[in-house]
Amino acid sequence: MRLLPWTGSDGKPCYLSADDPGSLLSRLADDLEAAQLASAEQVVAGARAVLNDPEAGERALRFALTRAVESLAEVLRIAVSRSTGAR
């Protein structure tokens, strides 16, 4: 079973049961994970820039933190998926 990088409409985890790692759904999940990791790199760079700006206001800090938390949740989901052998 592979934990997919998205949830169902009810918010519960989605799993893929397939023997073919090259299946369409497996490739879609791989592509989404790669996009999420790339986005997280950009979020980290942006958050660092905001934190290094002594004149950054509350809105900028809240936005950077919100995006960082969203990205962290996605990256943790990928890490859990890979570490539990859910692939």
NUPABA-507343 format. One record per residue (C-alpha): x, z, y; chain; residue in one letter; residue number from 1. Coordinates in pm, 1 decimal, always signed. Last residue first. Example, Ala and Ser with C-alpha at 12.3 -4.5 7.8 and 13.67 -1.06 7.14 Angstrom:
BEGIN
{c1:+1367.0, c3:+714.0, c2:-106.0, chaine:A, residu:S, num:2}
{c1:+1230.0, c3:+780.0, c2:-450.0, chaine:A, residu:A, num:1}
//
This chain:
BEGIN
{c1:+518.2, c3:-146.2, c2:+236.0, chaine:A, residu:R, num:87}
{c1:+385.0, c3:+207.6, c2:+235.0, chaine:A, residu:A, num:86}
{c1:+726.3, c3:+328.1, c2:+129.1, chaine:A, residu:G, num:85}
{c1:+670.7, c3:+642.1, c2:+327.4, chaine:A, residu:T, num:84}
{c1:+959.0, c3:+571.1, c2:+562.9, chaine:A, residu:S, num:83}
{c1:+846.1, c3:+224.5, c2:+670.3, chaine:A, residu:R, num:82}
{c1:+488.6, c3:+314.0, c2:+755.8, chaine:A, residu:S, num:81}
{c1:+595.4, c3:+636.9, c2:+919.8, chaine:A, residu:V, num:80}
{c1:+847.0, c3:+449.3, c2:+1135.8, chaine:A, residu:A, num:79}
{c1:+590.6, c3:+186.2, c2:+1235.1, chaine:A, residu:I, num:78}
{c1:+337.9, c3:+455.8, c2:+1329.1, chaine:A, residu:R, num:77}
{c1:+607.6, c3:+639.8, c2:+1523.1, chaine:A, residu:L, num:76}
{c1:+687.1, c3:+320.9, c2:+1716.2, chaine:A, residu:V, num:75}
{c1:+321.5, c3:+273.3, c2:+1809.5, chaine:A, residu:E, num:74}
{c1:+278.9, c3:+636.7, c2:+1919.6, chaine:A, residu:A, num:73}
{c1:+602.0, c3:+617.1, c2:+2120.5, chaine:A, residu:L, num:72}
{c1:+477.0, c3:+304.5, c2:+2295.0, chaine:A, residu:S, num:71}
{c1:+154.6, c3:+471.4, c2:+2403.7, chaine:A, residu:E, num:70}
{c1:+344.9, c3:+783.2, c2:+2515.4, chaine:A, residu:V, num:69}
{c1:+591.0, c3:+573.7, c2:+2717.4, chaine:A, residu:A, num:68}
{c1:+305.7, c3:+376.6, c2:+2877.4, chaine:A, residu:R, num:67}
{c1:+137.5, c3:+697.2, c2:+2992.4, chaine:A, residu:T, num:66}
{c1:+467.6, c3:+843.8, c2:+3112.5, chaine:A, residu:L, num:65}
{c1:+552.3, c3:+536.2, c2:+3319.2, chaine:A, residu:A, num:64}
{c1:+201.9, c3:+526.2, c2:+3469.0, chaine:A, residu:F, num:63}
{c1:+209.0, c3:+898.1, c2:+3550.7, chaine:A, residu:R, num:62}
{c1:+550.8, c3:+865.4, c2:+3713.6, chaine:A, residu:L, num:61}
{c1:+447.1, c3:+563.2, c2:+3918.8, chaine:A, residu:A, num:60}
{c1:+126.1, c3:+732.1, c2:+4030.6, chaine:A, residu:R, num:59}
{c1:+309.9, c3:+1056.6, c2:+4117.4, chaine:A, residu:E, num:58}
{c1:+552.4, c3:+882.2, c2:+4344.5, chaine:A, residu:G, num:57}
{c1:+896.1, c3:+742.4, c2:+4280.8, chaine:A, residu:A, num:56}
{c1:+1123.0, c3:+829.3, c2:+4573.5, chaine:A, residu:E, num:55}
{c1:+1402.5, c3:+980.8, c2:+4364.0, chaine:A, residu:P, num:54}
{c1:+1413.2, c3:+661.0, c2:+4156.3, chaine:A, residu:D, num:53}
{c1:+1604.8, c3:+737.6, c2:+3835.7, chaine:A, residu:N, num:52}
{c1:+1286.3, c3:+846.0, c2:+3657.7, chaine:A, residu:L, num:51}
{c1:+1113.1, c3:+521.4, c2:+3757.2, chaine:A, residu:V, num:50}
{c1:+1404.6, c3:+309.8, c2:+3632.4, chaine:A, residu:A, num:49}
{c1:+1421.6, c3:+507.2, c2:+3309.7, chaine:A, residu:R, num:48}
{c1:+1049.6, c3:+452.1, c2:+3255.2, chaine:A, residu:A, num:47}
{c1:+1091.6, c3:+77.7, c2:+3305.9, chaine:A, residu:G, num:46}
{c1:+1379.2, c3:+53.5, c2:+3058.2, chaine:A, residu:A, num:45}
{c1:+1189.1, c3:+264.1, c2:+2803.9, chaine:A, residu:V, num:44}
{c1:+877.5, c3:+49.0, c2:+2850.3, chaine:A, residu:V, num:43}
{c1:+1079.0, c3:-269.3, c2:+2796.8, chaine:A, residu:Q, num:42}
{c1:+1224.9, c3:-136.5, c2:+2471.0, chaine:A, residu:E, num:41}
{c1:+876.9, c3:-24.4, c2:+2362.8, chaine:A, residu:A, num:40}
{c1:+746.7, c3:-377.7, c2:+2422.8, chaine:A, residu:S, num:39}
{c1:+1011.4, c3:-517.5, c2:+2188.7, chaine:A, residu:A, num:38}
{c1:+913.2, c3:-262.4, c2:+1923.3, chaine:A, residu:L, num:37}
{c1:+543.1, c3:-346.4, c2:+1961.2, chaine:A, residu:Q, num:36}
{c1:+614.6, c3:-720.7, c2:+1942.5, chaine:A, residu:A, num:35}
{c1:+816.8, c3:-674.1, c2:+1621.8, chaine:A, residu:A, num:34}
{c1:+537.4, c3:-460.6, c2:+1472.8, chaine:A, residu:E, num:33}
{c1:+281.8, c3:-728.5, c2:+1564.0, chaine:A, residu:L, num:32}
{c1:+492.1, c3:-1000.3, c2:+1400.1, chaine:A, residu:D, num:31}
{c1:+536.7, c3:-794.7, c2:+1083.0, chaine:A, residu:D, num:30}
{c1:+161.3, c3:-721.5, c2:+1069.5, chaine:A, residu:A, num:29}
{c1:+81.8, c3:-1092.3, c2:+1109.9, chaine:A, residu:L, num:28}
{c1:+336.1, c3:-1176.6, c2:+838.9, chaine:A, residu:R, num:27}
{c1:+175.4, c3:-925.4, c2:+602.2, chaine:A, residu:S, num:26}
{c1:-172.8, c3:-1063.4, c2:+682.1, chaine:A, residu:L, num:25}
{c1:-63.5, c3:-1422.0, c2:+613.4, chaine:A, residu:L, num:24}
{c1:+108.4, c3:-1328.4, c2:+289.2, chaine:A, residu:S, num:23}
{c1:+486.7, c3:-1324.0, c2:+277.5, chaine:A, residu:G, num:22}
{c1:+510.3, c3:-965.7, c2:+150.9, chaine:A, residu:P, num:21}
{c1:+307.2, c3:-1081.4, c2:-153.6, chaine:A, residu:D, num:20}
{c1:+205.4, c3:-794.8, c2:-381.5, chaine:A, residu:D, num:19}
{c1:-87.3, c3:-701.3, c2:-164.0, chaine:A, residu:A, num:18}
{c1:-279.0, c3:-384.8, c2:-78.3, chaine:A, residu:S, num:17}
{c1:-289.8, c3:-366.4, c2:+296.6, chaine:A, residu:L, num:16}
{c1:-383.0, c3:-42.7, c2:+466.0, chaine:A, residu:Y, num:15}
{c1:-579.6, c3:+29.0, c2:+781.0, chaine:A, residu:C, num:14}
{c1:-574.2, c3:+370.9, c2:+944.4, chaine:A, residu:P, num:13}
{c1:-898.9, c3:+513.7, c2:+1085.2, chaine:A, residu:K, num:12}
{c1:-1008.5, c3:+454.8, c2:+1443.4, chaine:A, residu:G, num:11}
{c1:-1364.4, c3:+357.0, c2:+1342.9, chaine:A, residu:D, num:10}
{c1:-1302.1, c3:-5.1, c2:+1447.7, chaine:A, residu:S, num:9}
{c1:-1008.1, c3:-6.2, c2:+1208.8, chaine:A, residu:G, num:8}
{c1:-658.0, c3:+87.5, c2:+1312.3, chaine:A, residu:T, num:7}
{c1:-351.9, c3:-122.0, c2:+1384.8, chaine:A, residu:W, num:6}
{c1:+11.9, c3:-141.0, c2:+1275.6, chaine:A, residu:P, num:5}
{c1:-80.9, c3:-171.2, c2:+906.2, chaine:A, residu:L, num:4}
{c1:+11.9, c3:+96.2, c2:+654.3, chaine:A, residu:L, num:3}
{c1:+125.1, c3:-89.1, c2:+344.5, chaine:A, residu:R, num:2}
{c1:+0.0, c3:+0.0, c2:+0.0, chaine:A, residu:M, num:1}
//
